[in-house]
Amino acid sequence: MYKKILYFLIIFVFTSFSVLPLSLGVDTLDSIYVWSNNTNSVNSKENNTQVSVAPVDLKLESESAILIEQSTGKILYEHNSHEILRPASVTKVMSILLIMEALDSGQISLTDKVPCSEHASNMGGSQIWLDVTENLTVDEMLKAICVASANDCTVAMAEFLAGSEEAFVERMNNKAKELGMNDTTFKNCHGLDTDGHVTSSNDISLMSRELLTKHPSITKYTTIWMDTLRDGKSQLTNTNKLIRNYAGATGLKTGSTDLALYNLSASATRDGLSLIAVIMKAPTTKIRFSEAQKLLDYGFSNYSFKQFAKQGDVLKNINVTKGTSNSIEAIFETDVGSLLQKGAGTDIQQVISIPDNITAPISFGQKIGEVSYKLNGETLCTVNIVSNSEVKKINLHNMLQDIFFEWFRVLR
């Protein structure tokens, strides 16, 4: 019996090698093809050539303002957007960003207890009157910072993460440099007026976008209208009135001092379109909110956003030569979509540049090709197409291994 099995195994091996010129010895030349497909009302995430800074004058009373689309960072409107001004508590967007980075990296957890130093308890301004004898959780601290703009909690978190407020502020400035916030210098983590503590509406939009796109779970806190701390003994009401009054509002942060006047980074999402409006040095709190709403209304009235595909969506199967598998799934590396002005047209072309065959070895996530989306001959965006699996190059060892396991399965 075993001699028969061995005999058939040898015959099978030689038979397999006899077809090697078809599967292993001959390379099919990669052929790049382009395929166009008209779709309805589609939108994109980057390299958008159809959207430009709005030429309209919204007649704002605030000293500086900007409106951007969140996923692309595209500027839809700006007014003195690089003017150097005092941010007040909008500073906390950067503090919150660093807290969220620490959370998402596993450096800290929401249940960690955060002590309060004398320095933190004596901050003044907006606060929840932290006492040096109490320890709140990171979750409670975030709630107090995002909803009530608590300066004492912000400093306590800064000290918890970096050892001191000064060390934390250094991290803030490093992150600002990383994000291209060239108008910004932080002197503290809370936003109380300090000489040299400055930024611009443009830079606020950059850090707001980073927070919302990289750490979307923050909206769990920034969308709270009213809540409590300390077993219901401390009442919290959001300083951002748009959370209650504006449809689709997702945040983000208010700020005001005698010198800064009234600032706001306001974010909202409707029908897949996410916008960030920044107002700086508004003369009154009422104007701060009304002009942020005017910017958001302008964006939602004139622009739209939809996705072409989501990260991991399968584009097609690609043939594999010289591999342990005959095919792989070609998937979208990232989400892809396009921002368009309403009425700009819907005749979108999908252009696929991808080989008919690919030769092993292939690693997981290896770039296979690209897909571009075009409107009126102009490229809206391009996304990489990558392999959804690893395929090893076939050799005698893994061929014999496969044959052995296949025979074992058949004869079992």
N, C-alpha and C positions, 0 to 999 in steps of 0.2 A: 504493500500500500504506500509506504513512504517513498519507495523508489519511483512509483508512478507519479506521486506528487512532485518529487524532485525533477522528474523528467518533464512534466508539464510546465513546471516553473522555469526550467532552462529554455524550453521552447517559447514560452511567453516572453522571457527577457529578450531573446534574439528577435522575436517578432516585433517587440517594442522598438528595438534599435533599428529595425529595417525601415521604420517610418520616421526616423530621426531627421532626414533631410526635409521633411515637411514641417516638423514642429520645432526642431532645434537647429538644424543646419542651415536653414534659409531664412533670412530676415525679410519680412514684408516692409517695404519702404513706407515710412510715415507719410501720409498725405494730409495736408492741412486743407480744411474746407471751410467755407463761409456760408452760413445759412441765415437768411433774414426772415423775420416773422413780425407781422403787424399785430400789435396788441392795443388794448384800450387803456386810456388814462393811466399811465404808469409814471413812477417817480423814482428818484435816485439818491444814493448816499454820498457820492463824492465826484469830483471832477465835473461839476455841473456847469455847463456853458450857457444855459438858458436863463439863469437867474443873475441879476445884477442889483447893485445898491439902488434902492428906490429913489427916483428923482423928485418925488413929491415932498412938499413941506407940510408937516403935520402941525406946525405952529405951536411947538411946545414951549412952555414957560420954564421948564427945568433947564439947568445949566448944561447938562450932558445927558445923552441917551443913546441906546443901541438896541436893535432887535435882531436876533439871530435864529436860524433854524438849528435845533439841537443836535440832530444826528450828523449833519454835515459841517456845522459851524458857519454856514453861509450867512453873510451879513445882508439883511433885508432892508434895514433902515439904520441910519446913524446921524447923530447930531453932536458935534464936538466930542466924539467918542474917545479921543486920546487926551482930553484935558485932564491935568493932574489935580485931583480933588481928594478930600478926606472921605473915607468910606464909612466911618462910624461902625455900627454893628454888622454891616454886610461883610466886614472882616471875617466874621465867624464862618462864612462859607469855606474859607481855607482851613480854619480850625476843624470844622466838621469833616472836610475832605480827608485830612490826616487821621482823624479818629476812625473814619470808615475804612481807610487803607489798613490801619492796624487791626481792625475787626476782621476784614476779609482775608488778611494774610495769616490770621490765627495768632497774632501777637497778643491780643486781648480777647475777651469774650463779653457778651452782654451781661452776664451774671457776675462779673468781677466787681468787687467792692472798691470804691474809690474814696480815699481819705480826703479831708479838707484841711489845708494849712491855714495859718493865720493870714498869710498873704492873700489867699483865695477868698477867705471870709470877709476881708476888708476891702474888696474891690469897689463897691458902690455902683451906682447906675442901676441898670436892670439886673435884678437878682432874685433868688428865692431864699435869701438869708441863711445860707449854709452855716453850720456850726462846726467847730473843730472836733466836736465829740461824735459827729455822725458820719457814717459811710453810706453813700448812695451807690447803687449799681450803675454800670456803664449805660444800661438801658434807661434808667431814670435820669442820668445826667444828659443824655442825648435828647430826651423829651424836654427837659428844662431849657436846654440850649436852643433847640429848634422852635419850640412853641413860645417860650417866654423870654428868649434872648438873654439867658442868665449869665452874667459876667463871672460870678463866683464859680459856677459850674464849669465854665470854659477854662478858667485858670486851673481849677482842680484837675481837669482832664489833661491839660497841658503838662502839669507837673507829674501826673501819673504816667504819662507816655514818655516824657523826655527827661524827667528829673528836676527840671526847673522851667519856668516860663521863658527865660532867655534862650535856653537850648531848644525849646519848642519853636520859638519865633525864628531861630536860625533854620529849622526844618521848613518852616513856612516860606521863607525867602528862597530856599533852595528849590522848593516845589514851584514857586512862582517863576523862577528862572527856567526850570524845566518846561513849563507850559508856555513860555514865550511872553510872560507878563512883564513887558519891558518898562511899563509906566509905574510899577509897583515897588514900594518899600514898606515892609511891615516892621513896626516897632513894638507891637504887643499882639496878643491873641484875641482880644475882645473888641477893640475898636474905639475905646475912649480916646478923646482927642490927645494926641501926642505930636509934638513937632516932628515933621519928617515922615509921619505915618500916612502914606498917600497911595492912591491907585487911580484907575480910570474906569469909565463904564465899559470900555473894550476889554480891559483885564478882568473885570468882574464877570463879564460874559464868558471868558475863557475858563475861569475856575468853576463857575456855575455849571458849565457844560461838562467839564471833567467829572464833577460830583454826580450829576444826574445820569450821564452815560455809563460811567464805570461802576457806580454804586447806586443803582436805581432803587434799592431797598430803603434808601434814606427817605423816600416819600411816605413811608409808613409813619414817620415823625413829622415831616413838613406839611402834611395834609390834616393833621389834628387841629380841630377848631377849639375844643375845650377838653380838659382832662384834669386829673388830680395827681398829687404825690403825697407821700407820707400818710398812707391809709386814708386818703380823702381829706386830710387836714389842710393841704396846700392846693389852692385852685390855680389852674393855668388857662389862659386864654391867648390864642395866637395873635401875635402883633401884626400878622399879614391879613388884612381884612378881605383880600381877594379870595382866600381859602373858603370863605363863607359865601361870597357874593358873585364869584366869576366861574362860569361853567367850565369844567376841565382843569381847574387850577391844581397844580402839583407842588407849589412852593413859591418862593424859596426862602428869602431872608430880607427883613427890614433893617433899617439903621437910621438913627438920628441923634445929633448933638447940636449944641448951640452954634458951633462953627461949621459943621458939615451940612446942616439943615437936614432935609429929608431924602433918604436914599431907599432904593428897593431893587432887589433882583427877583423878578416875578416869572414863574414858569407855568405853562399850561399845555395840555394835549387834547386835540380833538381830531377824530377821524384819522388817526395815525400820524398826524402832523404835530410835532412838539416844538414849541417856541420858548425862547428866553428873552424877556424884555428887562433892560436895566435903566433905571432912572437915578440920576445923581443931582443933588443940590436943588431939589424942588423947593419952592418958597413955603409950601404948607403940606401937611400930611394928606389933606384932601386932594391936592394937585398931584402929589406923588402917586396915589392909587389911580386917579382918573387918567393920568398920562400913561401909566403902565398898561392900563386897560385899553387905551387908545392904540398903543403900539401892538398889543396882542390882537385886537380887533382887526387892525390893518393887515396883519400877517394872515390870519385865518380867512379874511375876505379875498385875498389876492393870490394865495399860494395853496398848493395841495401836495400830499405825499402818499405814495403807496409803494409797496415792495414788489420787486420782480421775483425774488426768491429769498429763502431763509438759509442761514448757515446749516450745512448738512443735507440740504435737499439734493436728490440725485438728478443729475442732468441726463446721463445715459450710461450704458455699459461699454467699456472699451476692451477690445481684444488684446490679449497678452501673448507674446511669443517668447519662447525659451524660458517659460516660467512654470512653477509648480501649480499654477492656476491658469485657466484659459481666458479669464476676463476679470476685470475689476469695475467697481462702481466709481464713476467720476462725479464728485459732489462739489457744491459751492463752498468755498473756503470761509466766507463771511456772509452776513446779510447783505442784500443789494437792493437798492431802489433809487428813486430820483425825485428831487425837488423841482417842481415846475410852477411857473406862473399860470394861473388859471386862464384858459383861453389860448395858451401858447401852441396848442396842437396835441393830438393824441396818436399820431402815426409814428409809433416807436418801432425801430428795427432792432432785433436781437441778432448780434453777429457772433457766431461761435467759431473760435479758432482752436481746434483740437485734433490730434492725430487719429487716424483710423485704427492704428495698432501701436502698441508700446512694448518695448523689450524689457524683460526682467534683467536684473533685480529692480523692484519698485518698493520704496519705503512708504510707510503710512504718512499721509499728509504731503506727499511729493507733488509738486506742481506738474500738471499734465497739459494745461492749456488756459485759455482765457475766454470770457464772454464779455462783450461790450454792448452797450445800449446806446442807440443814436436817435436823434431827432433832427430832421432837416439837414442831415449830413454832418451834424456836430455830435461829438461823443459826450454823452451825459455821464457815464460811469463805466468802469471796467472792474471785473472781479476775477480772481484766480479760481480755476477749477483744479481740484486736487484729488489724490487717490484716497479712497475710503478704507484701504487695507494694505497690508504688506504682501508682496509676492516675491518669493526667493527664486533665484536663477536655478533652473533644473540641472542636475548633474547625476552621475552614475549612482552616487550614494543615496540621494533622496528618491531617485527613480526605483532602485531596488527596494528601498524602504516602503514606498507606496505599493509596489507590487506584492511584497510580502504581506503587508497588512490587508490588502485586497483579497489575496488568496486565503489568508487566515480567516477572514470574514466569510468567504464563500464556503470553505470546507468545515467551518465550525459546527 
